[in-house]
Amino acid sequence: MAKAKKKKKKQEPKDQELYMYIISTALIVVLCIALFKFGIVGLFLNNVVRYLFGDFYYAACIIGIVLATIILTHKKKGVVNAKTIIAALCILFAILLWSATLVDPTIQGFDILKTFVENTPNYFKETATIPAYGGFFGAFLYSMTSVLIAKEGTWILSIALVILALILILSLDSFKEAIASIKNFFELKNQWREDEEEYEYVEVEEKIEEEDEEIFPQPKMIGKLDPKQKKSIFVDVEKKGNVVENKPQEKKVTTTTNYEITPTQVEKQMRSGKSYRLPPLSLLQPIGPKQRSNLNQVAATEKGQRLIEILGNFDIDAELIATHIGPAVTKFEVKPESNVKVSKINSVSDNIKMELAARDIRIEAPIPGRNAVGIEIPNVEPTAVRMIELIKSVPNELKDVKTLFVLGKDLMGKPVYCNLHKMPHLLIAGATGSGKSVCMNTIITSFLLRTTPDEVKLLLIDPKKVEFTPYQKIPHLIGPVISDAAEAARALKVVVLMMEERYEIFSKTQVRNIDSYNEKIKNFPDEKLQAMPYVVVIIDELADLMAIAGKEVELSIQRITQLARAAGIHLIVATQRPSTDVITGIIKANIPSRIAFSVSSGIDSRTILDHIGAERLLGNGDMLYLPIGEPSAIRLQGVYVTDDEVHKISEYCSSQDIPHYEDAFIRLEGVDNNESTSVLKIEDDPMYDEVKEYVIDVQKASTSLLQRRFGIGYNRAARMIDLLEERGIIGPAQGSKPRDVYMKKED
């Protein structure tokens, strides 16, 4: 009897689904015949539909056909639900009410329905010329609304029904994004107006008194420049107009020039955070429908009972007190008897692995703070952790934290977030293919999704030259993506210098850290001081840097990790070779927060975490996270970010602004040989005046000439040549011919 009842219960949903398909197909056929007036039946059905739904009967037919088609094609996806049906009815009622308001305005109330019913025979004639307006349903609805809210109120009701339908069909986030876009548009428009009013250009009239003298008129600019505007690192705008070029001289003239600012110039000058919009969450892949699979639960129940039996076979008396099913691993909390040694459970780990036919297991004996032992076994069906799920569920108290990034979910299924400002630096290690690169992408995309370029700056060091390729044009970059190990060592020295400069500013402003400084600048604005962004330095492969410039890199990392927290500079270091010559004792001592992915041996695990366990991980984002202050590592399943998501987010950020590099990170040769200062501007180079005099003296100019004469690098010499050309001292390149030198000694 029980089996017969089960069969009936299984058959009932199938029968209902079959009836739904039959009804949907029949509805499509009938509405198509009525819509296109196929034959006598089609004419009759067309008159019936027109009588019921009025002159816009084809709208009702189309809505019915669309709904029936969606039911047939998307039945299992749950597209057609109560919201969809209510939305379709709202649109239909709005059309009927609006068309019914076109009837004779002298008729109101139920006289409208009475008049319509009296003319019923006229609607079924072969050549029906009488207008149907909103049909029977429209007349019925309008007869009530005309009495209650009048004709004007009926129009408002129709509009409200359409808006309600859109809200039901579309998500609420779409409306919020649309409202935010409109708001940002008007803010941007007002900002443009303010910018145009701020810049007043005055006509300049210069009279030339001497015939042989040439003067180039320059615009006088009244007002203040945007403090966040970045000047070109190669052109000095204030000095460019005073350069005397070797051009044909003019006679006495009175030059009057009107200078106007174009929208493109305004756009380049507007680099404030107000005009920058964070990437929408719609760029991330949505969470698919959750499958109601209970395979993990069934397997967890069976393996939990089997686990206690296996322990009993080795004379280990224990009981199962809790089971936690995570995204990829199930954790069993086992409480042994008081007379059982914990080490005995560790000794039978291989037997447990064999008996349960598990890919690998990890035993946490004991669990910190609990009188239990944790035995972690892989799930039958692993579940991926999506970025959009964690970004949407950021707690309210952490939403304003700029250095926050998502990491993954623990074995309880609880999201884990990391505040880099508290960590304050992070070491990531793991074998190839364990999920290290995906973790780095997760960290970077978290910053891109949550912060503007004025809040967080990134310095990306990628010795492998392929990991950070999508981020080469994002506006958050403080310098170009560095792929050369020698330049990376110099860049770390520049970061140390930046840290020292920030501390000097803190000392002058009498604050202790970056938060206090930014708060003081916000409350007491000063033209000479600007708010400081957080700087995150991310090194993808530390082993390559240590192999080329080990001592210099280690010294720079030591100084950054020891002192840079208060300055708002944080370091994230990753490596796939966690050996003691790469992760030295100095680096480990100064980076307390660490993440270990799957490694090949327990020795590597001890190098990263100071204990074994990472060699038991499963890969594909399975990690052990050891935050600062915690006694033991936490097992997490990392967030999975696809390459498509990374490209969409980086392209969206790049489309809004271009990166504004700090000059110190472009001219890295200025910090060679442990020099204490770097060249912040090319015209501030102590050799620039000497180079200019030499070029004018010898009447020759080339990059190789400057390299040989002054013993400088190619990049530095090439930039000096570029600046000399922009200042009008030398001419442009002419292929194999030497450059012309315009200025003479007499000039």
N, C-alpha and C positions, 0 to 999 in steps of 0.2 A: 504493500500500500504506500509506504513511504517513497519507494522508487517511482511509483506511478504519479504521485503528487509532484515530485521533482521534475519529471518529464513534462507534466502539464505546465509547471512554472517556466520551464525553459522554452516551451513552445509558444506561450502567450506573447512574449516580446517579439518573437519572430513573426507571428501572425499580425501583430499590430504594425510592424515595419512593412510587411507585405501589403496590408490595407493602405498604408500611407503612400506607398509607391503607386498603387492602382488609382487612388483618388487624385494624386498629383498629376499622373499621366492623363487621366480623363479630363481634369480641369484645363490642362494645357490645350488639349484637342478642342474642347468646347469653346474656349475663349478665342482660339485662333480662327475657328469657323465663323464665330460671331464678329470678330474684328475685321475679317476680310470679306464677309458676306458671300460665303461659298454656297450657292444654290438657294433653294427655297428655305431650307432649314437655317442657312446662314442669315438670310434676310430676317426671318422670324426672331432668331436669337439676337440679332443686332438691334431690332426694335425693342426687345425685352430689356437688353442691357442699357440701351439709351433711355428707356422709360424709367429704369431704376436709378441710373447714375447721371442722367442728364447729357448735355452737349459734350462734356468731357469724358464720355464713357470709355474712350480709348485709353485714358489714363488708368481707369480701374482695370481694364483688360491687361494692360502692360504690367501693372503692379501684381496682379494675380499670376500672370505667366512667369514673372521674375521669381516670385516666392515659390511657386511650384518647381521651377527649374533648380533653385537653390536647394530645395528639399531633396530632389533627386540626386544632385551631384555632391552635396555637402552634408548628407544626413549624419554621417558618423563624426563629422568635425564639430557638430553642435552650433553651426552658424545660425540656423533658424531656431530661435527660442522665443520666450515670451516678450523680450525687449524688441526683437525684430518685428514681430507681429503687431505689437502696440505702435511702433514707429510707422509701419505701413498704414495702419488704420488712421493715425493722426494726420498723415499726409493726405489720405483719401478724404477724410472729413473736412480738412482745410480746403481742398479743391471744391467739394460739394457746397460748402457754405459760401465760398467766394462766388461761385457761379450762380448760386441761388439768389444772391443779393442784386442780380441784374433784372429781376422781375419788376413789375409795375410798382413804384414806390408808394402809390396810394393804398395798396393792399398790405395789410399787416396781420400778424397773429395767425390763427388757424384758418383764416379766410384764404391764405396762400395755399395750404394743403387742400382745402375744399375746392378751390378753383382748378387746381392741378388734377384732382381726381375726376372732376366733371369733364375735363378734356381728354380723358383716357382713350376713348375710341380714335381720336385724331392721331394719336401717336403710333397706331398700328396700321395705318394706311400705307399703300405702296409708296406714295410720294408724300411723306409727312413733312410739311413746311413749318408747322408750329414749333417754336423753340422750346426745348425741354429744360433749359437752364440747369438747375442742379438735380433734376430728376425727382423721383418719389422720395428718396432718402434726403436729398438736399432740401426739398420743400418741407419735409417733416422737421428737419433740424432747424431750418430758418424760421419756421412758424413759431418755434419756441424762443429762439434767441432774439427775434425781432421784438418780441414783447418784453423780454427780460433785459436785454442790453442794447436794443435798437440796432440800426444798420451799421453805424460807426463802430459799436462794440463788437459786432460780428466780424468786421475786418480785423480788429485787434486780436480777437480770438483765433482767427485763421492764421495770423502771423505767429501767435504763441504756439499753436499746434505744430507748425513747421519747425520752430526752434526746438520744441520738445522732442520732435522726431530726430533732429540732428544730434541732440544730446544723447539720445538712446542709441543711435547708430554708431556715432563716433565716441571715442573715449574722452573722459574729462581732462586728461593731460593735453589732448590736442587743442581744446579750447583755451587752456591756460597758456600754452605755447603761442597760440594765435594772439591772445590779449597781450602777452609779453612782447611779441614782435611789433604789434601796433604801438605799444607804449615806447619801445626802444626807437621806433621810427620817428616819433614826434620829439623824443629827447634828442636824437641825432640832428633833427632839423633845427631845433632851438639852439643846439650847440654850434651848428654851422653859422647861424645868424650872429651869435655872440662872437664867434671867431672873425666874421667879416667886419663886425663893428670894432673889434679890438685892434685890427691892423688898419691904420690910416696912412696912406702913402701921400706924401706932399710933393708937388711938382718942384723939380730942382732946376734952377737957372744958373748956369755957370758962364761967365764971360771970359774969354781967353784974351789976355792982354798982350802976350808975346806970340808972334806968328809961328815960331818954331816949337812951341810947347803944345803938347797934346794932353788933354784932360778928359777922362771918361766920367760922365755924370753918374752918380750913385743915388739910389733912393734913400730917403731918410725915413726911418720907421719909428712911429710913435706908438707906445704901448709896450706891454710885456710879452715876451715869448712864452710859449708853453714850457714850463719847467721840465716836462717829461720828454720834450722834443730832443731827438738824437741828431747831432751834426754828423756830416760825412767825415769819415776818418782820414780822407785823403784831400779834402778841399777845405780851406779856411775861407768862409764866406766873407768875413769882415775885411780880409786883406786882399782878396782877389781883384777888387776894383782898382787898387793902387799899383798894380803891376804894369810896367811900361813895356809894351810889345813893339817889335820892329815892324810897324805897319805904316802905310803912307800917311803923312802928316796933313792936317787940315788947316785951312785958313781961319781967320776970325769969324766965329759963328756964335750965335746964341742958341744953345741946345735946350729944348724943352721936351721932357720925356714924361709920359704918364705911365705909371706902373700899376697894373691891376693884378690882383691875385686870382688865380683860376681855381675851380673846384678840385682839380687834382692836387694842387699845392696845399689847399686846405686839408684835403684828405691825408696827405703825407704828414702835415703838422699835427693832426688830431690823433695822437697815439695814447690817449688816456684810457684808463680801464673802463670808463663809462660806455664807450662805444664798442667795447668787446663783449660778445655774448658767448656764454658757455655752450659747449656742444649739447644738443638735445639728446635725451636718452633713447630717442627713436633710432639713433645710429647703431645702437647695440641690438644684437639678435634677441627677439622676444623669447620668453619662456614658453616652451611648447606645452600642450595639454598633458597634465600629469596622468601617467598610466597607473591604473589601480592594480598594479601587480603586487602580489603578496609573497613572491618567491623568497625575498630576503627575510621576511618574518617567519615563514615556514622553515627556511634553512636555519635561522637563528634558534628557533625552538628545538629543532632536532639536534643541532650541534651543541647547544647548551646542555642537553641531557647526556649526549654522548661524551662531552668533556668531563662531566662529573664521573662517569663510568670509567673513563681512561685513568683519571687520577686515582680512583679507588683501586684499580688494578695494580698500581704501584704503591699501595698502602698509604695514600694521601687522602685523609678524610677532609672533605670540603663541601661547601654548599654554594649554590649559585644565588647571589643576592640581587644582581641587576644585569640587564642587557641593554646596551646602547647601540642602535643601528645608525651608523653614519653614512655619508655619501658613498664611500668606497670600502669602509672597514666596519666590522661589528666588534664591539668591545664587551667582553664578558667579565663581570666583577665576581671573583671567586673568593670566598672567605674560608681559609683553612682552619683546622683546629689549632689550639694553642700549642700543642706538642709537635707540630709539623714545622720543620725548617723551611724557610722561604727559598733557600738555595736548592732544596730538593725539587721544587717545582721547576726552577730554571734548568735543572739537569735532565728533565724528561721532555724538553721542548721539541726535540726532534721526533720523539715518539708521538707526541700530540699532533705534530705536523703530518706525520705519516698516517695516523689513524683517521684524521679528519680529511685526508686527501687535499690539504690546503696548499696553495702556491707558496705561501710563507706565513709565519706567525711571528708576533712580537710579544714578549712577556714583560710587563712592568711590575716588578716585585720589590717592595709593595708600592701601591698608589700613594703619592704624597698626601698626607692628611687623612688617610682612610685606612682602616684595618682590613684591607682586601688586596688581592692580587689581580692585576688586569691582564687579560689574555686577548690579543687583538687578532682577528681572523678576517681575510678578505671576503667581501660580499659576493653573492652569486651574480647580481646585476649592479655594477657600479653606476653612480649617477654623477654627471658633470655639474660643477658649480658655475653658474653664469654670473657675469659681471653686473648685469642689470638688476638681478635679484638683490645683491648686496648694496649696490649704490642707492637703490630705492629705500632700503631699510636702515640707513644710517641714523643712529639715535639723534634726537634733537640737541642734546648737549654737546655733540661732536660735529654738528653741521658747519659751525663757524671755524673749525680747526683747519688751517690751510695746509698743514703738513700731514694730514691724515690720508692713508691709502688702505684699500681693501686687500685682504690676504687670502681668506678662504673660510671654510667651515670646520669646526671641530667634530669630534665623534658624537656629540649630542645634537648636531645639526645647527649649532648656534654660529652666527656670523662672527668673524674675528677681524677687528680693525686695528691698525697700528698707527700710533702717533709718533712720527719721526722726531719730533721735537723732544720727546721724553726718552727715546731709545738710547742715545741720540744718533747713533750710527749703526749700520747693519752689515753683517757679513753673510754672504750666501755662497754655499758650496754644494756641489753635486756632480755626479757623473754625466756624461753625454746622454741626452735623451731622457733625463729624469724630470724635466719640467722647469729647469732653471731659467731658460730664455723666456718662457711664457710668464714666469713670475716677474721678470724684469719688465716685460710689456705691461703686466697688470699694474705695477707700481707707477710707470710713466703715464699710462692712460688714466689712472686714478687722479693724478695731478692735472692732466689736461681736462678732465670732465668736471673738476671741482674748483679750479683756481684760474685766475687771469694771469697774463704775463707780468703784470705789475706786482703780483703777490708772491709768485714762486718762479725762480729761474733755474734752469737745468744746464749742467755741463756734462755731456755724454762722451765717454772715452770708449772706443770700440776697436781694439786691436785686430779683431777678425774682419772688420770692414763690411759686414753684412747684417749684423744684428740690429743696428740703429738706423738703417737706411730710410725707413718711412718717416723718421723724425727730423730729417735734415733741414726742413723749411718751417718748422713750427715756431711761433713767435716767443715761446718760453725759453729759447736757447740764449745763454749768455755768451756763447762762443760757438764756432763751428764744430761739428762732430769730429773728434780727433781720432785718427786711425793709426798714427805713427807713434811708436812707443817712446821715442826720444822727445817728441813734442808733448806727449802726455806727461812725462816727467817734468818738463818745463811748466806745463799748465798747472800742475799741482803746486809748484813753487809760487805761481801767480795767485793761486787760491790762498796760500799762506800769507802773501803780501796783502791781499784783500782783507783777510781776517785781521791783520795788524792795523790796517788803516781804519777798519770799523771800530776797533778797540780805542784808537786815538780819538775818534769822533765821540765815542761813548764817554771817554774821560773828559772831553771838553764840555759836553752837554750834561755831565754829572748823572749818568744813568748806568745801569749795570748790565742790561741785556737788550736784545733787539725789540722785545715786546714793550719794554718801558720806553725805549727810544721812539718807536712808532706811535705809541700812545701820547708821548709828549709832543711830537710833531703834529699830531692830529689836533690836540687841544691848544697848542701854541704855535701856529704856523710861522715858519721862518723862510724867507726867500733863499737864503744860503744853504738850507738843509732840506733834504728830501727824504721821504720814507724809504726804508730799505726792504727789498724783497728777501725772502728766504732763498738760499742757494743750495741746491742738491747736486752733488757730484756723484755720478754713477759710472763705475768702472766695470765693464763686462768681463774682462779676462785679466786678472791680476798676474797670472803666471808669466805672460809675455812681458809685462812691465818689469817684473822682478828679474827676468833673465837678462834684460838689456841695461837697466839702470836700477839695480836692486837697492843699493844703499841710499841713493837719492830719493827713490820712491818711498822706501821705508821711513826715512826721516820726515818726508813731507806728510805721509799718512799719520805718523806719530804726532806731529805738531797739530795737524787738523783735528784728530780725534781727541787730543788732550784739551784743546783750548777753544775750538770753533763752535761749541754748542751755544754759548751766550751770544755769539756773533750771528747766529742764524744760518750757519753753514753746516751741512750734514753730508755724510759720506756713506755711499752704498757700494760695497765691493763684492764682486762675484768671481768665482773661479771654478773650473772643473777639475783642478788638480790640487786637492787639499792635502798637500804635504808640508812638512815643517820648514822647508826652504822657501815656500811661497807664503804660507800663513805662519809667520814667525811669532815668537813669544811676545814681542813688542806689539805687533798688530792685534793678537788675541787679547792681550791685557787691556788694550784701549778700545776694543769693540766688544762690549759685553753681550749685545743682542745678536743672535745668530740664527740662521735657517740652514738646515741640512736636508738635502734631497737624497735620493738613493745613491749610495756609494758602493764601491767594490769590496771593501774589507772593514773590519772593526777598527783597524788602526786609523784609517781615514776618518771614521766616525769619532774616535777619541780626539783626533786633531781638531775637529770642528767643535764638538760638543763637550769634550772631556769625558765622555762615556760612550759605550757601544749602543747600538740600536738602529743607526741609520742604514746599516747594511741589510736590515730586514725590511726596508721599505719597498713598496711595489712599483715605484716610478709613476710617470704620468701625473705629476702634481702632488703625489703623496710626500709629505714633508714632516720634519720635526722642528718646531719653532720654540726657541729658547729666548724669551724676552728678558730684559734686565730685571733683576730682583726675584726671578722665579727659581725654585730649587731644582726643577727638572723640566725637560722639554715637553711640549704639547704637540700631539699629533693632529695634523690638519690635512684637509684636501684643498689644494690651491684652486684659485679661480682660473677658469679656462677662457682665454681671450683669443678669438680667431684672428688670422691675418687680415681678413676682410674688415673686421671691426677696427683693427688698428689703423688700416689705411683710411677708412671713412672718417675716423676721429681726427687723425693728423691732417687730412686734406681739408676738413672743416676749419680747423684752427689756422692752417696756412692760408686759407682763402680770406680771412679777416684781417690779417696783419703779417708783416714780414719780420724776421728775427732782427733784433738790434744788438749786435755783438759789442761787448766791451773791447776797447782797443787793445788792452793788455793781452787778450787771448788771441788776437790776430798777429801781433808781433811778438811771438814767443822767443825769438832769438835774443831778445833783450835781457833774458834771465839766464843765459848760459854761464857756465863756470861759477855758479853760486853767487851771481851778482845780486846785490841787495835791492835794486830798484829795477823797474821795467819801464819801457818807453810808453807813456800813455798817449802821446800824440806824436806823429811823425815830425812835425815842425819843432817839437821839444827835444828831438834827438840832438845830443851835444855835437855830433859830427855834421849836422846838416849845413851850418854856416860854412864850415871848412870845405865840404863837398861843393857847395854852390860857388865859392870863390875859386876853387880848383877848376871847375867846369868852365867858368868865364875866362879864367886865365889861359887855359890850353885850348879853348874853343873846340872841345870834343866832349862827347857825352855818350856813354854806353854802360850797360849793367856790368859787363866783364871788366871794363876799365876801372870802375869803382871798386869791384872786388879785388883786383890786383893792387890798386894804389893804396887802399885803406884797409885791406884784409878783413872785410866784412862778408857776411853771408849773402847768398843770392836774393833771398826774399827781401832783406833789408835794403840792398842796393836797388832792386827793382822798384820798390816803393818810393825811394828817393827820386829815381828817374821819373816816375809818374807824377810826383809832386812838382818837380821842376818843370815838367811839361804843362801842368795845370796852372802854374804861376806865370807862364809865358816866358820863361827863361830859355827853354829849348823847344825845338819843334817836334812834330810827331815823327814816328818811325817811318822810314822810307825803304823798307825791305833790306837789301844788303848795303845800301848807301848809309853813311853816317848821318846822325841827326844834325840839324842846323842849330847853332847857338845864337839866339837873338840879341842877348845883352853883351855889351862890350865893357872893357875896363873903364872907359870914359863915362858910361852910363851909371 
